[in-house]
Amino acid sequence: MSEVRRAEVCAVAAAELFRGDGEILASCFGTVPAVGARLARLTFAPELLMTDGIAMLRADVSPVSGPASGEAVVEGWLPFRRVFDLLWSGRRHVVMMASQIDRYGNQNIACIGPHEKPVVQLIGMRGAPGNTIHHPTSYWIPNHSRKVFVEKVDLVSGVGYDRAASLPERSRRFHEIRRVISNLGVFDFETPERRMRLSSVHPGVSVEEVRDATGFDLVVEEPVPETRLPTAHELRLIREVLDPEGLLLREVPEG
């Protein structure tokens, strides 16, 4: 196989989000998480539940680009109203994107600037508050910068660890901000204060580069490992089965 591209490293990191989840619904925003979830399903997470985007659970895995693999193989029925049965019981793992995110995992996709008179209107709160309280949530950020990784989000859409700590235990029993993946590295919150920690840097990225692109002090425990590379089998699946047209490369340019 030819040289591994950073987009493919990000896709493998996204697949790893679902390791050990078992029979849980995967919901993804962005090409990298979409490829990652499908890669997990085809390799180490065969019990992962995936929908056709309408009302059916698929037994097969559809590509994100290129021709369809044939008629869908349906294994279950999941209309929109039934999604909430999974959501409220913690049996869903969503990978959202973030316009802003802070050191505790508070996320903003609603607006930039004050809520009463925003400078930029974004997509609104959507389901982010409920998502982050009721089941595991991860984030995908294709362009790591100080505009995204901020000291304080302008408005809280997704609930971070500091805010969740003030809620009654019954209201946060499924709260888990598992990981953040960006085009520079992977981050988690496995620290005593639940602050964001640099878990790994992608090949070719330095720790200083990540620090310079972040608007708050990351927890960094040296030495920081590199994000793992895809195996030859995973690369073949990404390039030949899941994304033959290379949509990943548009979302994560090299360098």
C-alpha positions in Angstrom: 0.0 0.0 0.0 1.1 3.6 -0.6 2.1 6.0 2.1 -0.5 6.5 4.8 -2.3 9.8 4.7 -3.3 11.8 7.8 -6.9 11.5 6.9 -6.6 7.7 7.2 -4.9 8.0 10.6 -7.8 10.1 11.7 -10.3 7.5 10.4 -8.6 4.8 12.4 -8.6 7.0 15.5 -12.4 7.4 14.9 -12.8 3.7 14.6 -11.1 3.2 18.0 -13.8 5.4 19.6 -16.2 2.4 19.4 -13.8 -0.3 20.6 -15.6 -2.2 23.4 -19.0 -0.5 22.9 -20.8 -3.7 22.0 -24.3 -3.5 20.7 -24.8 0.2 20.7 -26.0 2.7 18.0 -23.3 4.6 16.2 -24.3 8.1 15.0 -21.6 10.1 13.2 -21.2 13.6 11.8 -18.4 14.2 9.3 -16.7 11.9 6.8 -13.9 10.8 9.1 -16.2 9.5 11.8 -18.5 7.9 9.2 -15.6 6.0 7.8 -14.3 5.2 11.2 -17.6 3.7 12.5 -17.9 1.5 9.4 -14.3 0.4 9.7 -14.9 -0.6 13.3 -18.0 -2.6 12.3 -16.0 -4.4 9.6 -13.1 -5.3 12.0 -13.2 -5.3 15.8 -16.8 -4.1 16.5 -19.2 -6.4 14.6 -22.1 -5.8 17.1 -22.1 -2.0 16.4 -25.6 -0.9 15.2 -25.8 1.3 12.1 -28.8 2.8 10.4 -29.7 3.7 6.8 -30.3 7.2 8.0 -34.1 6.7 7.8 -35.7 3.9 9.8 -33.8 0.7 9.2 -30.8 -1.0 10.9 -28.4 -2.4 8.3 -26.7 -5.7 8.6 -24.3 -4.7 5.8 -21.9 -1.7 5.7 -22.5 0.9 3.1 -19.6 2.9 1.6 -19.4 6.7 2.1 -18.3 7.2 -1.6 -18.4 5.3 -4.8 -21.2 3.0 -6.1 -23.6 1.4 -3.6 -22.6 -2.1 -2.7 -26.0 -3.4 -3.8 -29.4 -3.7 -2.2 -29.3 -2.9 1.6 -29.4 -5.9 4.0 -31.9 -5.0 6.7 -31.5 -6.4 10.2 -34.0 -4.3 12.2 -36.4 -1.4 12.3 -35.5 1.8 14.0 -37.9 4.7 13.3 -37.0 8.1 14.7 -39.2 7.7 17.8 -37.4 4.5 18.8 -34.0 6.2 18.7 -34.9 7.9 22.0 -35.3 4.6 23.7 -31.7 3.9 22.9 -30.6 7.5 23.6 -32.1 7.8 27.0 -30.7 4.5 28.2 -27.1 5.2 27.2 -27.1 2.8 24.3 -25.9 5.3 21.7 -22.5 6.8 20.9 -22.6 10.0 18.9 -19.6 11.7 17.3 -20.5 15.3 16.9 -18.5 18.2 15.5 -17.7 21.4 17.4 -17.5 25.1 16.5 -15.9 25.7 19.9 -14.8 23.3 22.7 -13.1 24.0 26.0 -10.8 22.2 28.4 -13.7 20.4 30.2 -15.4 19.3 27.0 -18.1 22.0 26.9 -19.1 22.3 23.2 -20.8 25.1 21.2 -22.5 24.6 17.8 -25.2 27.3 18.4 -23.6 30.7 17.8 -20.4 32.8 18.0 -20.7 35.8 20.3 -23.4 36.6 22.8 -26.6 34.6 22.5 -28.8 37.7 22.5 -26.9 39.2 19.6 -24.5 36.7 18.0 -21.8 37.7 15.6 -22.4 34.4 13.7 -25.5 32.3 13.9 -24.7 28.6 13.6 -27.0 25.5 13.6 -28.5 26.0 17.1 -28.5 23.8 20.1 -29.9 20.8 18.2 -29.8 17.6 20.4 -26.4 18.3 21.9 -27.6 18.9 25.5 -29.5 15.6 25.7 -26.8 13.7 23.7 -24.0 14.7 26.1 -26.0 13.9 29.3 -27.6 10.6 28.2 -24.9 8.6 26.3 -21.3 8.6 25.3 -20.2 11.5 23.1 -17.1 12.2 21.2 -16.1 15.0 18.9 -14.4 15.3 15.5 -12.7 18.6 14.7 -11.1 18.7 11.2 -9.3 22.1 11.6 -7.6 22.4 15.0 -7.1 26.0 15.9 -7.5 28.5 18.8 -10.8 29.6 17.3 -12.2 26.1 18.1 -10.2 25.0 21.1 -11.1 28.0 23.3 -10.7 29.1 26.9 -14.5 29.5 27.3 -17.2 28.6 24.8 -19.6 31.4 23.9 -22.6 29.2 24.6 -22.8 25.7 26.0 -24.5 23.3 23.6 -22.9 20.1 24.7 -22.3 19.6 28.5 -18.7 19.2 29.7 -17.4 17.5 32.8 -17.4 20.6 35.0 -21.0 21.4 34.4 -22.1 17.8 34.5 -20.6 17.5 38.0 -23.1 20.0 39.4 -26.1 17.9 38.2 -27.8 15.2 40.4 -26.2 11.8 39.9 -29.3 10.4 38.2 -29.1 13.1 35.6 -25.5 12.4 34.6 -25.2 8.6 35.1 -24.5 8.1 31.3 -22.5 11.3 30.8 -19.2 10.5 29.1 -17.1 12.7 26.8 -15.0 9.9 25.5 -12.5 11.5 23.2 -11.8 14.5 20.9 -10.1 13.8 17.5 -8.7 16.6 15.5 -6.4 16.8 12.4 -3.5 17.2 14.8 -4.1 14.5 17.5 -6.4 12.7 19.9 -7.5 14.0 23.3 -9.3 12.5 26.3 -10.4 13.6 29.8 -8.7 10.9 31.8 -7.3 13.3 34.4 -8.3 13.9 38.1 -9.9 17.3 37.2 -11.4 15.9 34.0 -9.4 18.4 32.0 -8.6 17.7 28.3 -5.4 15.7 27.9 -3.3 15.2 24.8 -3.6 11.4 24.3 -1.6 11.1 21.1 -0.3 13.2 18.2 -0.7 12.2 14.6 2.5 11.2 12.7 4.4 14.3 11.6 2.8 16.5 14.3 4.7 17.8 17.3 3.4 18.5 20.8 4.4 22.1 20.5 2.3 22.4 17.3 -0.7 21.2 19.2 -0.1 23.5 22.1 0.3 26.5 19.8 -3.0 25.7 18.1 -4.9 25.4 21.4 -6.4 28.3 23.3 -6.0 26.8 26.8 -3.4 24.8 28.7 -3.7 21.1 27.7 -2.7 18.4 30.1 0.4 16.9 28.5 2.1 13.8 30.0 5.4 13.2 28.3 6.3 11.2 26.3 3.2 11.6 24.1 2.7 8.6 21.9 1.8 8.8 18.2 -1.7 7.9 17.0 -1.5 4.3 15.6 -1.3 3.8 11.9 -3.9 1.7 10.1 -3.0 -1.9 9.3 -2.7 -3.0 5.7 -6.1 -4.6 6.0 -7.6 -1.4 7.4 -6.0 0.6 4.6 -7.5 -1.7 2.0 -10.9 -1.4 3.5 -10.7 2.4 3.7 -9.4 2.9 0.1 -11.2 0.1 -1.7 -14.4 -0.6 0.2 -15.5 2.4 2.3 -14.1 5.4 0.5 -12.9 4.6 -3.0 -13.4 8.2 -4.2 -11.2 9.6 -1.3 -13.7 11.9 0.4 -11.5 11.7 3.5 -8.7 13.6 1.7 -11.0 16.5 1.2 -11.9 16.7 4.9 -8.3 16.4 6.1 -5.7 17.8 3.6 -2.1 16.8 4.2 0.2 19.0 6.3 
